[in-house]
Amino acid sequence: MPRLRLALLAAALLPAAARADDPNKVLTRVAFGSCSDQGKPLPVFDAIAAAKPDLLVFLGDTMYADLEKGVKVTPAVIREKYALLEKVPGFAKLKATCPMVGTWDDHDYGRNDAGAEWEHKDEAQAALLDFYGVAKGDPRRTRKGVYHAAIYGPPGKRVQVILLDTRYYRSPIAKAPFDPKTRISACLPNTDPGATFLGDEQWKWLEEQLRKPAEVRLLASSIQVVSDEHPFEKWANIPKEREKLYALLNRTGASGVIVLSGDRHLAEVSLDTKALGYPLYDVTSSGFNQGAKAWRAPEANGKRVAAMPYGDNFGLVAIDWSGDDPRVHVTVRDEDGDTTCGFKVRLSTLKGTGPAVVLRPVLPAGVLTPAEAAKKVGERVTVQFQVASVGGKANLYLNSMKDFRAKDNFAVVLGTKVQAGKWEKAGPDTFTGKTVRATGTVRLNKDAPQLELADPKDLEVIEK
């Protein structure tokens, strides 16, 4: 294809990209955003360059491979669109001076709203990695998916940038019939227990990253995490996956998390005050040149605290590391570089002073959590939890809390008569740290709720 060869040649003649892999660099200004149609003017890149960021994070739809009617998207087309973006003067200037990292969304992945079923996802991954100049020895060159993380700066000033891949493994999202009034085919929730956004390997990787020490964590998701009322793509489309994400953030004790998201062709700040033990901000910047050009009403979002519902935009995270309690200032800016909305928060606020909020785990129908079972005194129920401690001598008490005297502790009582069969030689090591499911009647023992087993078959270890 002559067009493709010319585009690639032009890209090769551009100035070399600034390095994005310097772990010693202290980040004080991180720009971010998404949705740049390479076939339209992109003056916002000049505004981003003027803001002098230390790093630019692309949140997806870096280019659009699937907009030309009648043109089938192929690996060659995907590379051609990247090459066209690199020819944009503002982008070329920015690339030469500002390090860049990025993930993808659907249009640079290759097809609108696509997930794991996309036939060219491996070729699209190679094209994206080439576009960002990812080294040949980088793990992304051999694993499936473009997810990536890096930590910048020394202890006390560490910024962790986590790029999620919400496309490569994503399960199907069904849509409702087209509504002629709204002109929308709304996304429907996928409640299949096996449905996923990230896939098993990426989930394991994410937990490893969240356990690494960092003061600020920028969690980049191509689609919105917190906003859950609009009918388009969002984490709430697979409810259990968003619950899993929140539970993971709580379990790892990850502090300093701010979500950066794109996709929606608008900018807004959403806030969830209940998901974690501290405020969870989700800052959406979408529309490097795809924002609505005229006023439009904001989308449904009861968690919105600030917004720029129309106009092209980018986001900027500014960190003031001075003092004992550094401050993070997140702003949304228009194509002129002017601030339109944002917020300021101290790092101490993003650590939480109380216990983290624990979301209800996803359990089979009819199975209760300890808190729910404690309200069913006198009833026969099934409860499931991870055993935090085991007490007793003759009878064994499987406790949901490490301190059996804790107000919220719930115990499953394995009496001597039930210590038979597979539980004949059971002891503390049999159950501690394991998830059990037990069926029995809830009783009160000195005002403390406990479930009394009547048959060895009513207790099972379901997670070893």
C-alpha positions as CSV (number, residue, x, y, z in Angstrom):
1,M,0.0,0.0,0.0
2,P,1.8,3.2,-1.2
3,R,-0.3,5.4,1.2
4,L,0.8,3.3,4.2
5,R,4.5,3.3,3.1
6,L,4.5,7.1,2.7
7,A,2.8,7.5,6.1
8,L,5.3,5.3,7.8
9,L,8.2,7.0,6.1
10,A,6.9,10.4,7.3
11,A,6.6,9.0,10.9
12,A,10.2,7.7,10.8
13,L,11.5,11.2,9.9
14,L,9.8,12.8,13.0
15,P,11.9,13.7,16.1
16,A,12.5,10.8,18.5
17,A,10.1,10.4,21.3
18,A,11.0,11.5,24.8
19,R,11.7,8.6,27.2
20,A,8.8,7.4,29.3
21,D,10.7,4.9,31.3
22,D,12.9,7.0,33.6
23,P,12.0,5.6,37.1
24,N,14.1,8.3,38.9
25,K,12.1,11.2,37.5
26,V,9.9,13.0,40.1
27,L,6.6,13.7,38.5
28,T,4.9,17.0,39.3
29,R,2.6,17.4,36.3
30,V,0.9,14.5,34.5
31,A,-1.4,15.2,31.5
32,F,-4.1,12.8,30.4
33,G,-6.9,12.4,28.0
34,S,-8.4,10.4,25.1
35,C,-10.3,10.4,21.8
36,S,-8.3,12.0,19.0
37,D,-9.6,11.7,15.5
38,Q,-6.4,11.9,13.4
39,G,-8.4,13.2,10.4
40,K,-9.5,16.4,12.2
41,P,-7.6,19.4,13.7
42,L,-6.0,18.8,17.1
43,P,-5.1,22.2,18.5
44,V,-5.4,20.7,22.0
45,F,-1.9,19.1,21.6
46,D,-0.4,22.7,21.6
47,A,-2.3,23.4,24.8
48,I,-0.9,20.2,26.4
49,A,2.6,21.1,25.3
50,A,2.2,24.6,26.8
51,A,1.2,23.0,30.2
52,K,4.7,21.4,30.2
53,P,3.7,18.0,31.6
54,D,6.3,15.5,32.8
55,L,4.3,12.7,31.3
56,L,1.2,12.3,29.0
57,V,-1.2,9.4,29.6
58,F,-3.4,8.3,26.7
59,L,-6.6,6.7,28.0
60,G,-7.6,5.1,24.7
61,D,-9.0,6.0,21.3
62,T,-5.6,7.5,20.6
63,M,-6.6,7.3,17.0
64,Y,-9.7,6.0,15.2
65,A,-9.2,3.0,12.9
66,D,-12.9,2.4,12.1
67,L,-14.4,5.6,10.9
68,E,-14.1,5.3,7.2
69,K,-17.4,3.9,5.7
70,G,-16.8,1.0,3.4
71,V,-13.2,0.4,4.6
72,K,-12.7,-2.9,6.4
73,V,-10.4,-2.5,9.4
74,T,-7.2,-4.6,8.9
75,P,-3.9,-4.6,10.7
76,A,-2.5,-2.4,7.9
77,V,-5.3,0.1,8.3
78,I,-4.6,0.3,12.1
79,R,-1.0,1.1,11.4
80,E,-1.9,3.6,8.8
81,K,-4.1,5.5,11.2
82,Y,-1.3,5.7,13.8
83,A,1.0,7.0,11.1
84,L,-1.4,9.7,10.2
85,L,-1.6,10.8,13.8
86,E,2.1,11.0,14.0
87,K,2.1,13.4,11.1
88,V,0.0,15.9,13.0
89,P,2.4,18.8,13.7
90,G,1.2,19.4,17.3
91,F,1.5,15.7,18.1
92,A,5.0,15.4,16.6
93,K,6.1,18.4,18.7
94,L,4.6,17.0,21.8
95,K,6.0,13.5,21.3
96,A,9.5,14.9,20.9
97,T,9.4,16.8,24.2
98,C,7.0,14.9,26.5
99,P,7.2,11.2,27.4
100,M,4.0,9.3,26.5
101,V,2.4,6.1,27.7
102,G,-1.1,4.7,26.9
103,T,-3.7,2.0,26.7
104,W,-6.4,1.5,24.2
105,D,-10.2,1.7,24.0
106,D,-12.4,0.4,21.2
107,H,-11.6,2.6,18.2
108,D,-7.8,2.1,18.3
109,Y,-8.4,-1.5,19.3
110,G,-10.1,-1.7,15.9
111,R,-13.9,-1.9,16.2
112,N,-16.5,0.0,18.1
113,D,-17.4,-1.6,21.5
114,A,-15.3,-4.7,20.7
115,G,-14.0,-7.1,23.3
116,A,-12.2,-10.4,23.4
117,E,-13.9,-11.5,20.2
118,W,-12.0,-9.0,18.0
119,E,-10.1,-11.0,15.3
120,H,-7.2,-8.6,14.9
121,K,-6.5,-7.9,18.6
122,D,-3.0,-9.4,18.5
123,E,-2.0,-7.4,15.4
124,A,-3.5,-4.3,17.0
125,Q,-1.5,-4.8,20.1
126,A,1.7,-5.0,18.1
127,A,0.8,-1.7,16.3
128,L,0.1,0.1,19.6
129,L,3.4,-1.0,21.2
130,D,5.2,0.1,18.1
131,F,3.4,3.5,18.2
132,Y,4.6,4.1,21.8
133,G,8.1,2.8,21.1
134,V,7.9,-0.1,23.6
135,A,11.2,-1.9,23.7
136,K,11.4,-5.4,22.2
137,G,12.2,-7.0,25.5
138,D,9.3,-5.4,27.3
139,P,6.8,-8.0,28.8
140,R,4.0,-6.5,26.7
141,R,5.7,-7.8,23.6
142,T,5.0,-11.4,24.7
143,R,2.0,-11.4,26.9
144,K,-1.6,-11.0,25.8
145,G,-3.0,-7.5,26.4
146,V,-1.5,-4.0,26.6
147,Y,-1.8,-3.5,30.4
148,H,1.3,-1.9,32.0
149,A,2.5,-0.2,35.2
150,A,5.5,1.9,36.1
151,I,6.6,3.8,39.3
152,Y,8.3,7.1,39.0
153,G,10.3,8.9,41.6
154,P,12.0,8.1,44.9
155,P,10.4,6.9,48.2
156,G,8.1,9.7,49.5
157,K,7.5,11.0,46.0
158,R,6.5,7.9,44.1
159,V,3.8,8.1,41.4
160,Q,2.5,4.7,40.1
161,V,0.8,4.8,36.7
162,I,-1.3,1.7,36.1
163,L,-2.7,1.2,32.6
164,L,-5.6,-1.2,32.5
165,D,-6.6,-3.2,29.3
166,T,-10.4,-3.3,29.3
167,R,-10.6,-4.8,25.8
168,Y,-8.4,-7.8,25.2
169,Y,-10.2,-10.1,27.7
170,R,-13.6,-8.4,28.0
171,S,-16.7,-10.6,27.9
172,P,-19.6,-9.7,25.6
173,I,-21.8,-6.8,26.5
174,A,-25.4,-7.2,25.1
175,K,-27.4,-4.2,24.0
176,A,-31.1,-3.4,24.1
177,P,-33.0,-2.8,20.9
178,F,-32.5,0.5,19.3
179,D,-34.7,3.3,20.8
180,P,-35.8,5.7,18.1
181,K,-36.5,8.4,20.7
182,T,-33.1,8.4,22.3
183,R,-31.4,7.0,19.2
184,I,-29.4,4.7,21.5
185,S,-29.0,0.9,21.9
186,A,-28.3,0.8,25.6
187,C,-25.7,-1.6,27.1
188,L,-27.2,-4.3,29.3
189,P,-25.6,-5.7,32.5
190,N,-23.7,-8.9,32.1
191,T,-24.4,-10.9,35.2
192,D,-22.8,-14.1,34.1
193,P,-20.6,-15.3,37.0
194,G,-17.7,-16.0,34.5
195,A,-17.9,-12.6,32.8
196,T,-14.8,-10.4,33.0
197,F,-13.2,-7.1,32.0
198,L,-9.6,-7.9,32.8
199,G,-9.2,-11.7,32.6
200,D,-7.5,-13.9,35.3
201,E,-3.9,-13.1,34.4
202,Q,-4.5,-9.3,34.4
203,W,-6.3,-9.5,37.7
204,K,-3.4,-11.3,39.3
205,W,-1.0,-8.8,37.8
206,L,-3.0,-5.9,39.1
207,E,-3.0,-7.2,42.7
208,E,0.8,-7.4,42.4
209,Q,1.1,-3.8,41.3
210,L,-1.3,-2.5,44.0
211,R,0.9,-4.1,46.7
212,K,3.9,-2.1,45.6
213,P,4.6,1.0,47.6
214,A,3.6,4.3,46.1
215,E,2.3,7.7,47.4
216,V,0.1,8.5,44.4
217,R,-1.6,5.9,42.1
218,L,-3.1,6.9,38.8
219,L,-5.3,4.1,37.7
220,A,-6.0,4.5,34.0
221,S,-9.2,2.9,32.6
222,S,-10.4,3.5,29.1
223,I,-14.0,3.5,30.4
224,Q,-15.6,5.1,33.4
225,V,-15.4,3.2,36.8
226,V,-17.5,5.3,39.1
227,S,-20.3,6.7,36.9
228,D,-22.9,4.0,36.5
229,E,-26.2,5.6,35.3
230,H,-25.6,6.4,31.6
231,P,-26.5,3.7,29.0
232,F,-23.0,3.4,27.4
233,E,-19.9,1.4,28.1
234,K,-18.7,1.5,31.8
235,W,-17.4,-0.9,34.5
236,A,-21.0,-1.2,35.9
237,N,-21.9,-3.2,32.8
238,I,-20.3,-6.2,34.5
239,P,-21.3,-5.4,38.1
240,K,-19.3,-8.1,39.8
241,E,-16.1,-6.9,38.1
242,R,-16.5,-3.4,39.5
243,E,-17.2,-5.0,42.9
244,K,-14.1,-7.1,42.5
245,L,-12.0,-4.0,41.6
246,Y,-13.2,-2.1,44.7
247,A,-12.7,-5.2,46.9
248,L,-9.1,-5.5,45.5
249,L,-8.3,-1.9,46.3
250,N,-9.6,-2.4,49.8
251,R,-7.8,-5.8,50.4
252,T,-4.4,-4.5,49.2
253,G,-4.7,-1.3,51.2
254,A,-3.7,0.7,48.2
255,S,-3.6,4.4,49.1
256,G,-3.5,7.4,46.9
257,V,-5.7,6.0,44.1
258,I,-7.2,8.4,41.5
259,V,-9.0,6.9,38.5
260,L,-8.4,8.5,35.1
261,S,-10.9,7.5,32.5
262,G,-12.0,8.4,28.9
263,D,-14.4,7.3,26.2
264,R,-17.4,9.6,26.9
265,H,-16.5,12.7,24.7
266,L,-16.9,14.9,27.7
267,A,-15.1,15.7,30.9
268,E,-16.3,15.3,34.4
269,V,-15.2,14.4,38.0
270,S,-17.1,11.6,39.7
271,L,-16.8,10.8,43.4
272,D,-17.6,7.6,45.3
273,T,-17.5,8.1,49.0
274,K,-18.4,4.5,50.0
275,A,-16.3,2.2,47.7
276,L,-13.0,2.6,49.7
277,G,-11.9,3.9,53.1
278,Y,-11.3,7.2,51.5
279,P,-12.8,9.3,48.6
280,L,-12.4,7.6,45.2
281,Y,-12.2,10.2,42.4
282,D,-12.8,9.2,38.8
283,V,-11.7,12.0,36.5
284,T,-12.9,11.6,32.9
285,S,-11.2,13.5,30.1
286,S,-12.5,12.5,26.7
287,G,-12.3,14.6,23.7
288,F,-8.9,15.7,22.5
289,N,-11.0,16.7,19.5
290,Q,-14.1,14.6,19.9
291,G,-15.9,16.7,22.6
292,A,-19.3,18.1,21.6
293,K,-18.7,21.5,20.0
294,A,-22.0,23.0,21.2
295,W,-23.6,23.0,24.7
296,R,-25.3,19.8,25.7
297,A,-26.8,18.6,28.9
298,P,-24.6,16.4,31.2
299,E,-25.2,12.7,31.1
300,A,-27.0,11.0,34.0
301,N,-24.5,10.7,36.8
302,G,-25.5,11.1,40.5
303,K,-21.8,10.9,41.5
304,R,-20.7,13.9,39.5
305,V,-19.1,16.7,41.5
306,A,-17.8,18.8,38.6
307,A,-18.1,18.7,34.8
308,M,-17.3,20.1,31.4
309,P,-20.1,18.5,29.3
310,Y,-19.0,19.9,26.0
311,G,-15.8,21.1,24.3
312,D,-12.5,19.5,23.6
313,N,-10.4,19.0,26.7
314,F,-7.5,17.3,28.5
315,G,-6.7,16.7,32.2
316,L,-3.7,17.6,34.3
317,V,-2.6,16.2,37.6
318,A,-0.3,18.6,39.5
319,I,1.4,17.4,42.6
320,D,3.0,19.7,45.2
321,W,5.4,17.5,47.0
322,S,6.5,20.2,49.5
323,G,5.5,20.0,53.1
324,D,4.6,17.0,55.3
325,D,1.2,16.4,53.5
326,P,1.6,16.8,49.7
327,R,-1.3,18.1,47.7
328,V,-2.7,16.8,44.5
329,H,-4.5,19.3,42.2
330,V,-6.5,17.7,39.3
331,T,-7.9,20.0,36.7
332,V,-9.8,19.7,33.4
333,R,-8.7,22.2,30.7
334,D,-10.1,23.3,27.4
335,E,-8.3,23.5,24.1
336,D,-6.9,26.9,25.1
337,G,-5.4,25.4,28.2
338,D,-7.8,27.2,30.5
339,T,-9.1,25.4,33.6
340,T,-12.8,24.6,33.5
341,C,-13.2,22.4,36.6
342,G,-11.3,20.2,39.1
343,F,-10.5,19.5,42.7
344,K,-7.7,19.6,45.3
345,V,-6.9,16.9,47.8
346,R,-4.2,16.2,50.3
347,L,-2.5,12.8,50.2
348,S,-3.6,12.2,53.8
349,T,-7.2,12.2,52.6
350,L,-6.4,9.5,50.1
351,K,-5.1,7.2,52.8
352,G,-8.2,6.9,54.9
353,T,-8.4,7.3,58.6
354,G,-11.0,4.6,59.4
355,P,-11.5,1.0,58.3
356,A,-11.9,0.5,54.6
357,V,-15.5,-0.1,53.4
358,V,-15.9,-3.8,52.6
359,L,-18.3,-4.5,49.8
360,R,-20.6,-7.5,49.9
361,P,-18.8,-10.4,48.2
362,V,-20.5,-12.1,45.2
363,L,-22.0,-15.2,46.7
364,P,-24.3,-17.9,45.3
365,A,-28.1,-17.3,45.7
366,G,-29.3,-17.9,49.2
367,V,-25.8,-17.8,50.8
368,L,-25.3,-15.0,53.4
369,T,-22.4,-13.0,54.7
370,P,-21.7,-13.1,58.5
371,A,-23.4,-9.7,59.0
372,E,-26.5,-10.9,57.2
373,A,-26.6,-14.3,59.0
374,A,-26.3,-12.5,62.4
375,K,-29.7,-11.0,61.8
376,K,-31.4,-14.4,61.3
377,V,-31.4,-15.6,65.0
378,G,-33.5,-18.7,65.3
379,E,-33.4,-19.4,61.5
380,R,-31.6,-22.1,59.5
381,V,-29.3,-20.4,57.1
382,T,-26.2,-20.9,55.0
383,V,-23.2,-18.6,55.6
384,Q,-19.9,-18.2,53.9
385,F,-16.7,-16.3,55.0
386,Q,-13.0,-16.6,55.4
387,V,-12.0,-18.0,58.8
388,A,-9.8,-15.4,60.6
389,S,-9.2,-17.4,63.8
390,V,-10.2,-20.7,65.5
391,G,-10.9,-21.0,69.2
392,G,-12.2,-23.5,71.7
393,K,-10.8,-26.8,73.0
394,A,-13.6,-29.4,72.8
395,N,-15.9,-27.4,70.5
396,L,-14.2,-25.6,67.7
397,Y,-15.3,-22.0,67.0
398,L,-14.6,-20.8,63.4
399,N,-14.5,-17.0,63.7
400,S,-15.1,-14.4,61.0
401,M,-12.9,-11.9,62.9
402,K,-9.3,-12.4,64.3
403,D,-10.5,-11.2,67.7
404,F,-13.4,-13.5,68.7
405,R,-14.5,-10.8,71.1
406,A,-15.0,-8.2,68.4
407,K,-18.5,-6.8,68.1
408,D,-19.0,-7.9,64.5
409,N,-17.6,-11.4,65.0
410,F,-19.7,-14.4,63.8
411,A,-18.8,-17.9,64.7
412,V,-19.6,-21.3,63.2
413,V,-19.6,-23.9,66.0
414,L,-18.2,-27.3,65.2
415,G,-19.3,-29.3,68.2
416,T,-17.8,-32.5,69.4
417,K,-20.7,-34.6,68.0
418,V,-20.1,-33.1,64.6
419,Q,-16.3,-33.7,64.6
420,A,-16.7,-36.9,62.7
421,G,-16.0,-38.1,59.2
422,K,-13.8,-35.7,57.4
423,W,-13.7,-33.4,60.5
424,E,-12.6,-36.1,62.9
425,K,-9.1,-34.8,63.2
426,A,-9.9,-31.2,62.4
427,G,-8.1,-28.4,64.3
428,P,-7.2,-24.7,63.9
429,D,-4.9,-25.3,61.0
430,T,-7.7,-27.1,59.1
431,F,-9.7,-23.8,58.8
432,T,-7.7,-20.7,59.6
433,G,-7.3,-18.6,56.5
434,K,-9.7,-20.8,54.5
435,T,-13.2,-19.9,53.2
436,V,-15.9,-22.1,54.6
437,R,-19.6,-22.5,53.8
438,A,-21.8,-23.7,56.7
439,T,-25.5,-24.5,57.1
440,G,-27.2,-24.5,60.5
441,T,-29.3,-22.6,62.9
442,V,-28.3,-19.2,64.2
443,R,-28.3,-18.9,68.0
444,L,-27.1,-16.2,70.5
445,N,-24.3,-17.1,73.0
446,K,-24.1,-14.2,75.5
447,D,-25.5,-11.8,72.8
448,A,-22.9,-13.1,70.3
449,P,-24.4,-14.7,67.1
450,Q,-23.2,-18.1,66.1
451,L,-24.3,-20.9,63.8
452,E,-24.5,-24.3,65.3
453,L,-23.8,-27.3,63.0
454,A,-25.9,-30.4,63.4
455,D,-24.2,-32.6,60.7
456,P,-20.6,-32.9,59.4
457,K,-22.0,-32.6,55.9
458,D,-23.3,-29.1,56.6
459,L,-19.7,-27.7,56.7
460,E,-17.4,-27.5,53.7
461,V,-14.1,-25.8,52.8
462,I,-14.7,-24.2,49.4
463,E,-11.4,-22.3,49.0
464,K,-8.1,-23.7,50.0
